[in-house]
Amino acid sequence: MIFRATTKNLISLNGLTKKMWHQHLRTIVRWILFRKAFPWSRSREKELPKVEISGVRVILREKSLDDFVDEYAWRIDEELSRLDATRPLKMSYDEYYRYASEELQFPTYRSKRLAIDTLEGVHIGNVMYYDFNSKKMEVELGIMIGDKSYWDQGYGTDAVDTLLNHLFADLEMEIVYLHTLVWNRRAQGSFAKSGFREVRSVRKGGQDYIRMEIKKDEWGNYHSDSP
């Protein structure tokens, strides 16, 4: 009875009706589900610098609302989901749009998602870095070329190279690492083109991965030796 009375008093003091209280609880539940669907965002300490950088084939830019139609199509695609070690989204587009819109409103210090455009302005995928560790100066990288008509043409490699240059030169990272599914040799070969090397096997979430990484000095040496 004490708990009920206290809760009732708190609701009264805050001017909340029972309906408003249930709406508040639903908002909290939606936010928890949202964080599960978008695990790259972990902190709100402060915002990372805005990005719009050009490579040889691509432009990396900040995400916008206009990207959501493409992203939803990629997130419900079974082949892309399998390559991303996840399951296709089951939520409706309206739900996805609402949650993704909220994500744009909360930039974080530990992660950033960027759109990949061709030089002609076609949105073909996303690249991101997350688990930003300012003490170890390391960060994890992830990428998806969602538009399959742009596979195997160097767009993914150029996007990774462009982001690596930003991470090492602008954010002064010491190590950039990533995880690929152990059977995804195609992805491992693509990352090797950017200078990543295999470090060890990793088991997480019931799946087997290869951890690959590149250090700042390796990046400098790799590109100074490149033609």
N, C-alpha and C positions, 0 to 999 in steps of 0.2 A: 504493500500500500504506500509505503514511503516513496518508492521509485515512481509509482504512478502519479502521486501527488506532485512530486518534484518535476516530473516531465510536464505535467499539465500546467504547473506554474511557469515553467520556462517558456512553454508555448504561448501562454498568456502574456508574459512579460515582453516577448519578442513580437507580439502582435500577429502571430501566425495562427491561421485557422487550421483545422484538421486537414482540410484539402490541401492547403499550402504545405503542411508538414509532409504529407505523402508525396507531393510533387518534388519537394526537396530530397526525399529519400530516393525517388526514382532518378533524379539527376545524379546523385552519388553513384547509384548502381550503373547508370549509363557511362559515367566517367571511368569506373573500374573496368567495364567491358571494353571501353574505348582504349584504355591503356594496354589491355591484353591484345587487342587487334593491331595496335601501333606501338610495339615494344621499344622502338628506337629512342623514344623520348623519355628521359629519366629524371630530369632536374630542371628547376626554373631559376637557378641562381642568377644568371645574367645571359644576355644574348650574344651569340657568336657574330662575327662580322658578316655583313651582307656580301653576297658573291654573285658576280657575273663575269665569267672569264671564258676566253676563247681558246680552243685548241686548233689542230689542223683540220679536223672534220666536224667538230661539235662546239657548241656553246653550253656551258653550265650556268644555270640561273636559278634564282629563288623560285619556289613553288608558287602557283597561283590557283585560284578557283577554276580557271579554264582547263586545268590539267585533270580534273576529277573524272571526266567522262572516260578518258584514256586509261587512267589508273584503275578505275572500277573494272573495266573490261580486262585488264591484265590480272587483277586480283582474283577474278572468278575463273580464269583460264586454268584448266587442270595441268597442262604441260608446264606452264610457267610456275605454277604453285609447287609442282614436284621439284623443279630445278631450284626453287627457293626454299626447299625443305619445310614447306608449310601446306596447309589445306586451302582449297578455294574458299573465298568468302561466301557465306550464306545469307548475309544481310542484304536488304534491298538497296537500290541505288540511293533513295532518299535518306536512308539511315547512314549509308556511307558518306554521303555529301555532308550531312549534319556533323558527323564525328570528325571527318577530315577538315571541315571548316573550323571546328574548335581547335584542332591541332595547329592550324596556321596562326591562331590567336595567341598561342603560348610558346614562343621561341625559347629555346633552352641553351644552356651552356655546355651540355654534354653530347649534343647530337645536332646534325643538320642534314636535311634531305634537299636535294637539288634536282631540278629537271634537266634532262639532256635533250637539247634541240640540235638538229642539223644546222649548218650554216645558212640554209634556206628557211629556217624557222619551223621545221616539222618536229613536233614533240615525239621522241622515239623511246624514251625510257627515263629511269631515275638512277641517281647515284647518291650515296650517303656516307657519312662518317658518324660514328657513335661510340659510346663509352669513352668519351674524351677524358684522358687522365693527365691533368696538368702537373702532377708530381713526377710521374714516370715519363711524361711527354710522349705518350703513345696513344693510338686511336685505332679503332677497327673500321674497315671499309667494306661497303657492300654495293652491288650494282645490279640493275636489271635492264636489259634492252627488251622492252615489252613488245615493240613492233617487230615481228619476226621477219619482215621483208628487209630489215636492215642488219640481220645476222650475218656473220662471216664476211664483213666488208671493212673491218677495222674501226668501226665506230665505238665499240666497247673499249678496245685498247686505248684509243685516243681519249675517251672520257676518263679512264683510270689514270693515264699519264697526266692529263690536265689537272685532275684533282690532286694527284700526288705532288705535283709542282706547287700547288697552293698550300698543301699541308706542310711540306718541308720548308718552302721559301717564306711563306707569309705567316703561318702559325707556328713555325719553328719546331715541328714534331721531330722526335728522334727515331721513332719506330711506327710504321703503319703495318697492320696485320689484317688477315681475313681468314675465313673458314669456307672451304668448299666441300661438298659431299664427296666422299672417297671415290665414288664411281664416276664423278663428273670430270673426266679427263680433258674434255673440251675446254671447260672453264679453267682448269689448272694450266693448260697450255697457253691460254689467252693471258692469264696473269703473269706467267713466266716471261712473256714478251715485254712486260713492263718492269721486269727485274725482280719479281717476287720469287722467293725460293721456299721449298718445302722445309718445314721445321719439325713437325711431329704429328702423330695421329691424335685425334681428340674424340672422345665419346660424350655426347650430350643430347638430351632430349630423345634418347632412344635411337639416335642415328650416329653414324661414323663420319668424321670429317678429317680433312687435312688442314692443318694450320700452315699458312704461308705468310711470310713477312718480308719487309724490306727496310733497311736502316737508311738514315739520312746520308751517310757517307757512301753507302752502296748505290744509292740513287744518283748521287753526283758522279761517281765513277762510271756507273752504267751508261749514263747519258753523255759523258765526255768521250767514252769509247764508241758510242753509236755513230754511224755515218750521218 
